[in-house]
Amino acid sequence: MRTWRTARTVIAVAAAVLLAGGTAACGNSDTGGDSAADGKITLGFSQVGAESGWRTANTISIKEAAAAAGVELKFDDAQQKQENQIKAIRNYIQQKVDVIAFSPVVESGWDTVLKEAKDAGIPVILTDRAVDSADKSLYKTFLGSDFVKEGRLAGEWLVENKKAAAGPVTIVELQGSTGSAPANDRKKGFAEAIAANPNLKIVASQSGDFTRAGGKQVMEQFLKANPKIDVLFAHNDDMGLGALEAITAAGKTPGKDITIITIDAVKDGMQALADGKFNFIAECSPLLGPQLMDLAKKVHAGEEVPPRIETEETTFTQEQAKAALPNRKY
């Protein structure tokens, strides 16, 4: 009896292994699995996290666009940790997905895992954020904003707005996550735009990790250390919104006592601008989902795509924010 049960167990285990092997192969068009048969592709996507309203809108856009395009989406939230993203990408390689896309937490340290994807024959698309790699063959294209331009637009508005200032204009800067592409590039663009104006001086610059809590905490420190702050430049709306709380608690009026410039243009930020609490926003659109699905299908089919695809964006003043808010999608 024991021998018969043992044999039955072995047969069951073998059957399970065969079934698991067949399931794992479904996402790879080269295996002849179900995905290939019905023309549906599998996209493995690793998201930075859920640190802001922008990121939430970006995730929703990607999930809705995948469903609309008939793309099977395997989604992972990296919780703002690079090691989590590398693990997710390796899992996607093991699962033999058709295409991998991700928004890198930081710029550097990706070559090894991207080479693994390339060696496995899986094309990679960068979204929202770029990577710092000398080997451009490790990914097919980068879809996202020009972060340097966003920072420059913010700086150019400030130069024009403060051109009549009689004395020095003191600026504090809330940076995004240390080492991330938007933080590095927005800082660079802003600095370039104000460089020719010695009266515009950045007196403090620190990371708030793109979060409201971080923006509030760092702004509290700025206000304690700097009795006179004329301008706040925040790398995203959420940090700016957190800073509003600190500014108000310090007895100052945001938008009047302190000029506030941010980047993103999510609904909460646009409302603050319409209410006069912010003064200027450079847009960074999170609605990348439809473009990403289109690119995923093209690279999977072996079509040539541009190495850099820039999203179309604009800027907003108070009146422009009031006009745009009723139809704002994010």
C-alpha positions in Angstrom: 0.0 0.0 0.0 2.8 2.4 0.9 4.5 1.7 -2.4 1.3 2.5 -4.4 0.8 5.7 -2.4 4.4 6.7 -3.1 4.1 6.1 -6.8 0.9 8.1 -6.9 2.6 11.0 -5.1 5.5 10.9 -7.6 3.1 11.0 -10.5 1.2 13.9 -9.0 4.4 15.9 -8.3 5.6 15.3 -11.9 2.2 16.4 -13.3 2.4 19.6 -11.1 5.9 20.4 -12.4 4.8 20.0 -16.0 1.8 22.3 -15.4 3.9 24.9 -13.7 6.4 24.8 -16.5 3.6 25.3 -19.0 2.2 28.2 -17.0 5.5 30.0 -16.7 6.0 29.9 -20.4 2.7 31.6 -21.3 4.1 35.1 -21.2 6.9 34.4 -23.7 5.9 34.7 -27.4 8.9 32.6 -28.4 7.6 29.6 -26.5 4.3 29.2 -28.4 2.3 29.7 -25.2 -1.3 31.0 -24.9 0.0 34.6 -24.9 1.6 34.2 -28.4 -1.4 32.3 -29.7 -3.9 35.0 -29.0 -1.6 37.9 -29.9 -1.6 39.2 -26.3 1.8 40.3 -24.9 2.9 40.3 -21.3 4.5 43.4 -19.8 6.4 43.3 -16.6 6.3 46.8 -14.9 8.2 47.9 -11.8 6.9 51.2 -10.3 9.0 53.4 -8.0 6.3 53.4 -5.3 3.3 55.4 -4.2 5.2 58.4 -2.8 3.0 61.1 -4.3 -0.2 62.0 -6.1 1.7 62.1 -9.3 2.9 58.5 -8.9 -0.6 57.3 -8.0 -2.0 58.9 -11.2 0.9 57.3 -13.2 0.1 53.9 -11.8 -3.6 54.2 -12.6 -2.8 55.4 -16.2 -0.6 52.4 -16.8 -3.1 49.8 -15.4 -6.0 51.3 -17.3 -4.1 51.6 -20.5 -2.9 48.0 -20.2 -6.5 46.8 -19.8 -7.7 48.9 -22.8 -4.8 47.7 -25.0 -5.2 44.0 -24.2 -1.8 43.8 -22.6 -1.3 41.4 -19.7 0.3 43.5 -17.0 2.5 42.1 -14.2 2.9 45.0 -11.8 5.3 45.5 -8.9 5.6 48.4 -6.4 9.3 48.8 -5.4 8.5 51.0 -2.4 11.3 53.4 -3.4 14.0 50.8 -3.0 16.4 50.0 -5.9 17.0 46.4 -4.6 13.2 45.8 -4.9 13.2 46.9 -8.5 16.2 44.8 -9.4 14.5 41.7 -7.8 11.3 42.5 -9.7 13.1 42.7 -13.0 14.9 39.4 -12.4 11.6 37.8 -11.6 10.2 39.1 -14.9 13.2 37.7 -16.7 12.6 34.3 -15.0 8.9 34.5 -15.9 9.9 35.2 -19.6 7.6 38.2 -20.0 7.6 39.8 -23.5 8.6 43.3 -22.5 10.0 44.9 -19.3 9.3 48.5 -18.3 10.2 50.4 -15.2 10.7 53.9 -13.6 14.1 53.7 -12.0 14.3 54.7 -8.3 17.8 56.1 -8.9 19.9 56.7 -12.1 22.9 54.5 -11.5 23.5 50.8 -10.8 21.4 49.2 -13.5 23.8 47.8 -16.0 24.1 44.3 -14.6 20.3 43.5 -14.5 19.7 45.3 -17.8 22.3 43.1 -19.4 20.6 40.0 -18.0 17.3 41.2 -19.7 19.2 41.8 -22.9 20.8 38.4 -22.8 17.4 36.8 -22.3 16.1 38.6 -25.4 13.6 40.7 -23.5 13.4 44.4 -24.6 13.3 47.1 -21.8 11.5 50.4 -21.8 12.4 53.2 -19.4 9.4 55.3 -18.3 9.4 58.7 -16.4 13.0 58.4 -15.3 16.3 57.7 -17.1 19.3 55.6 -16.1 22.9 56.7 -16.2 24.5 54.0 -18.4 27.1 54.3 -21.2 25.6 51.3 -22.9 22.4 52.6 -24.6 21.8 49.2 -26.1 20.6 47.9 -22.7 17.2 49.5 -23.3 15.1 50.3 -26.4 13.7 53.7 -25.5 13.1 56.2 -22.7 9.6 57.7 -22.4 9.2 60.7 -20.1 9.6 64.3 -19.4 12.6 66.6 -19.9 13.4 67.2 -16.2 16.1 69.8 -16.9 13.6 71.8 -19.0 11.1 71.7 -16.1 13.7 73.1 -13.7 14.7 75.7 -16.2 11.1 76.8 -16.8 10.7 77.2 -13.0 13.9 79.3 -12.8 13.0 81.4 -15.8 9.7 82.3 -14.3 11.4 83.3 -11.1 13.9 85.5 -12.9 11.1 87.3 -14.7 9.0 87.6 -11.5 11.8 89.0 -9.4 13.5 91.2 -11.9 12.3 94.3 -10.1 13.5 93.1 -6.7 15.6 95.8 -5.0 17.8 93.5 -2.9 18.9 89.9 -2.5 16.2 87.2 -3.1 16.8 84.2 -0.8 15.7 80.8 -2.1 15.3 77.4 -0.4 15.0 74.3 -2.5 13.1 71.1 -1.6 14.9 68.4 -3.7 13.4 65.1 -4.7 14.8 61.7 -3.8 18.6 61.7 -3.6 20.2 60.3 -6.8 17.0 60.2 -8.8 16.9 61.6 -12.3 14.2 64.2 -11.6 15.9 65.5 -8.5 19.3 65.8 -10.3 17.9 67.3 -13.5 15.4 69.7 -12.0 18.1 71.1 -9.7 20.4 71.5 -12.6 17.9 73.3 -14.8 16.8 75.7 -12.1 20.4 76.5 -11.2 21.2 77.2 -14.9 18.2 79.5 -15.3 19.1 81.7 -12.3 22.9 81.6 -12.7 23.2 85.0 -14.4 21.3 86.7 -11.6 23.5 87.1 -8.5 20.6 88.6 -6.5 18.9 85.2 -6.7 20.6 83.1 -4.1 19.8 79.5 -3.0 20.6 79.5 0.8 19.5 75.9 1.6 18.8 72.8 -0.5 17.7 69.4 0.9 15.8 66.3 -0.1 12.2 65.8 1.0 12.0 62.5 -0.9 9.1 63.7 -3.0 6.6 63.3 -0.1 4.3 65.7 1.7 5.7 64.6 5.1 9.3 65.1 3.9 8.4 68.6 2.5 6.8 69.7 5.7 9.7 68.4 7.9 12.5 69.9 5.8 10.6 73.2 5.4 10.3 73.4 9.2 14.1 73.1 9.4 14.5 75.8 6.7 12.3 78.2 8.5 14.2 77.8 11.8 17.6 78.1 10.2 16.7 81.0 7.8 14.7 83.9 9.3 14.2 85.4 5.8 13.0 83.2 3.0 11.6 84.8 -0.1 11.2 81.8 -2.4 10.6 78.1 -2.1 11.4 75.9 -5.1 10.0 72.4 -4.6 10.8 69.6 -7.0 7.2 68.4 -6.9 3.7 69.5 -5.8 3.5 67.1 -2.8 6.6 68.5 -1.1 5.3 72.0 -1.8 1.9 71.0 -0.2 3.7 69.7 2.9 5.7 72.9 3.0 2.5 74.9 3.1 1.7 73.4 6.5 5.1 74.4 7.9 4.9 77.9 6.4 1.4 78.5 7.8 2.4 77.1 11.2 5.3 79.6 11.3 2.8 82.5 10.9 3.6 83.3 7.3 1.3 83.5 4.3 2.2 81.0 1.5 2.1 82.6 -1.9 2.6 86.1 -0.5 5.3 86.1 2.2 7.0 83.3 0.4 6.8 82.8 -3.4 6.2 79.1 -4.1 7.3 77.3 -7.3 6.6 73.6 -7.8 6.7 70.9 -10.5 4.0 68.3 -11.5 0.5 70.0 -11.7 -1.5 67.3 -9.9 -5.0 68.4 -8.8 -4.1 69.3 -5.3 -1.1 71.4 -6.5 -3.3 73.1 -9.1 -5.9 73.9 -6.5 -3.2 75.4 -4.3 -2.1 77.5 -7.3 -5.7 78.5 -8.1 -6.1 79.6 -4.4 -3.0 81.7 -4.5 -0.9 79.5 -2.2 1.4 78.5 -5.0 2.6 81.0 -7.5 3.8 78.9 -10.5 3.8 75.2 -11.6 5.8 73.5 -14.4 3.8 70.5 -15.6 5.0 66.9 -15.5 2.3 64.7 -16.9 1.9 61.2 -15.3 -0.5 59.9 -18.0 2.1 57.8 -19.8 0.1 54.6 -20.0 -1.3 54.7 -23.5 2.1 55.7 -25.0 3.8 52.9 -23.0 1.4 50.2 -24.3 1.9 51.4 -27.8 5.7 51.2 -27.4 5.6 47.8 -25.7 3.7 46.4 -28.7 6.1 48.0 -31.2 9.3 46.8 -29.5 7.9 43.3 -29.1 7.1 43.2 -32.8 10.7 44.3 -33.5 9.8 47.7 -34.8 12.3 50.6 -34.6 11.3 53.3 -32.0 13.0 56.6 -31.2 15.6 56.3 -28.4 14.0 59.2 -26.6 10.3 60.1 -26.5 9.3 63.3 -24.7 5.9 63.9 -23.3 4.1 67.2 -24.1 3.7 69.5 -21.2 3.1 73.2 -20.3 3.3 75.6 -17.3 0.6 77.2 -15.2 0.0 80.5 -13.4 -2.9 81.1 -11.1 -5.4 82.1 -13.7 -4.4 79.2 -16.0 -4.8 76.8 -13.1 -8.3 78.1 -12.5 -9.2 77.5 -16.1 -7.7 74.0 -16.3 -8.9 72.5 -13.0 -12.5 71.6 -14.0 -11.2 69.2 -16.7 -8.1 68.0 -14.9 -7.6 64.2 -15.1 -5.1 63.9 -12.3 
